[in-house]
């Protein structure tokens, strides 16, 4: 094991990021349970609210699921009134999913207190430090996404 202080700090930070991931899973599960859906459905709903209408293929790629799984998810979200499917106006052969107003309200309303607490937490942090942190977290998210794909691509 390396005795380089920077390597040790990087290892500690990686551990904290994994703990953060678990805490995000906890809040995701609790939030999804509050509105009667599962966490993956909530992830889809959040994607639709943040990015607008998406095709089943785009959702599948973003969540690492099959289009068949997305079809079942779309049915559940439609049944709950959280999302709807519509014909793509640019290509009538395609279907797009979008969050309904209820879906957007329920998905993000759960996090209002969290957003306020986060704003307060970051209130004493400089704008430059927040930009650096946002950049680092974005790069970490991309690293996680790439690693998840590499795991999915491995032979079983």
N, C-alpha and C positions, 0 to 999 in steps of 0.2 A: 504494500500500500504506500502511496506517495506521501511524503512528508512536506511537500510544497504547500505553504499556507493558502495560496490561491486555489490549488486543487482541492484542498480540504474544504475551503469556503464554497467552492462550486458544488462539491458533493453535498454539503449541508443545504445549500440553496435548492438543489435538485430534490432533496428529501422534503423540504418545505413546499415545493411546487406539487409534489405528489400528495402531500397532506391537503393542500389547497384544492386539488382535484377531487379528493374524497369529500371535502366540505361542500364543494359545488354539487357533487352528487347528492349529498344529504339535503341541500336546499331544493334541488331539482325534484327529488322524490317527494319531499314534503309539499312543495308547491303543486305538483301534478296531482297529488292526492286530494288537495283542497278543492280542485275543480273537477275531480272524478275522471281523470285520464292517467295514462302511464307516463313515465318520464320521457320516453322516446317520442310519444305524441306531443308532449310539451316542447321538446326540442324542435320538432317540425313546425309547430305553431309559432315559436319564436323566430325561426328562419323566415317564415312567411311574413311575419310582422316586420322584421328588420330589412328583408330584401324584396318584398313585394311578391307578386305572382310567380310561381315556379312550376316547371314541368315535373312529373313524377321522376324522370331520369335525373334532373338536377337535384331534387330532394334526396334521391337514393345515393347519388354521388357524395353529397354533403354529409349525409348521416352514415355512410358506409353500409347501406342496406340494399336489398334487391327491390326491383320495381314492383314485384308481387307483394312484398311487405309494405311498400308505400301505398299500394292499392287498398289493402286492408286498413291501413292507418287513415287514409283519406275517408273511407267509409265510416270509421269510428268518429273522426273529427266532424264530418258532415252530420252524423246522427246526433251529436251533442250540440250542433249549431255553432261550432267553433271555426269551421272552414267550409269552403264550397269549391266545387270543380266547375270550370267553364271552358268553352271552346276558345282556343287561342285566336284572337282576331287577325293575327298575321299569318296563321297557318291553320286552317279549319280542320286539319287532320290531327292536330295536337290538342291536348288538354292541359290546362293550367290550374293549379290550386292557389287559392288566396285565403287569407284569414278573414273571417267575418268581423264586423265591428265588435260583436260579443267576444269573439276569440281574442282580438287584440286587447280589449279591456281586461278580460280575465287573465290573460297571459302576463301582461305587464303590470296590471294592478296589484298582483301579488308581490311585486318587487318595489313598490313605492317607498316603503320604509327602508328597505335595503339601499336604494339609490340615495335617499337622504343621509343615511349613516355613512355611506361611501363618500359622499360629497363632504361631509363633516370630517371624516378621517383624512381626506386628501387636502383639506383646507389649509393646513400649515405647511404643505409641500410646495416648493417653488414650481413655477410653470415649466422651467427647463427640466427639472427632475421628473415631473409628471410625463413630459414628452419622452424622456429617456426610458422611463418605466413602461409607457405604452408601447414604445418600439421593441423593448426587450420581450414584453409579454406577447406581442404579435409574432415575433420571431420564434418564441417558444411554442406558440400555438401551431405555427407552420411545421415546426420540428415534430410535434406530437402527431399532427395529421399525416405527415410523411411516414413516421414510424408505424402508425396504425395501418396504413396501406401496405407497408412492407410486411407486417405480420400477416395481414389478410392474404397476401400474395405467396406466402410460404406454403410448400406442400404440407399436407396434414399427415 
